[in-house]
Amino acid sequence: MATAQELYDDLVAEHLARPEVSMGRMLHADGLKVEGKAYAFFSRDRVVLKLPAARAGELVGEGRA
């Protein structure tokens, strides 16, 4: 099973191939941004994603987040 860091590294590599995505500083960590808005970063051995509230609720309800 891949580590959280490996999953994040794969996510970064895949998303940076898109022209609208860039890396940027977000408080204490570098992360992925689209149009200047952060949506993913790595912190304390975890991948942190900004998701719409409905999707986040689904994942929590399924016990996956």
C-alpha positions in Angstrom: 0.0 0.0 0.0 1.3 3.5 -0.9 2.1 5.9 1.8 0.3 9.3 2.1 3.4 11.0 0.8 3.6 8.7 -2.2 -0.1 9.4 -3.0 0.4 13.1 -2.7 3.5 13.0 -4.9 1.6 11.1 -7.6 -1.3 13.6 -7.3 1.1 16.6 -7.7 2.8 15.0 -10.7 -0.6 14.3 -12.4 -2.1 17.7 -11.6 0.9 19.8 -12.5 0.6 18.5 -16.1 -2.5 20.7 -16.4 -1.7 24.3 -17.4 -4.2 25.8 -15.0 -2.6 24.2 -11.9 0.4 25.5 -10.1 2.3 25.0 -6.8 2.1 27.7 -4.2 2.8 28.4 -0.5 -0.2 27.9 1.9 0.7 28.9 5.4 3.1 26.1 6.4 3.2 23.9 3.3 3.5 24.0 -0.5 0.3 22.8 -2.2 -1.6 22.7 -5.4 -3.6 25.7 -6.6 -5.9 26.4 -9.5 -6.6 30.1 -10.4 -4.8 31.0 -7.2 -7.0 28.9 -4.9 -5.6 26.1 -2.9 -7.1 22.7 -3.2 -4.5 20.1 -2.0 -1.5 20.0 0.3 0.5 17.6 2.4 0.7 18.1 6.2 1.6 15.9 9.1 1.8 12.7 7.1 -1.7 13.4 5.5 -3.0 14.5 2.2 -5.4 17.4 2.8 -8.0 18.2 0.1 -10.5 21.0 -0.2 -13.8 19.4 -1.3 -17.3 20.7 -1.8 -19.3 20.2 1.4 -21.6 17.6 -0.1 -18.8 15.4 -1.2 -17.0 15.7 2.1 -20.2 14.7 3.8 -20.5 11.7 1.6 -17.0 10.5 2.4 -17.5 11.0 6.1 -20.8 9.2 6.0 -19.1 6.3 4.2 -16.4 6.2 6.9 -13.7 7.1 4.3 -12.8 10.5 5.8 
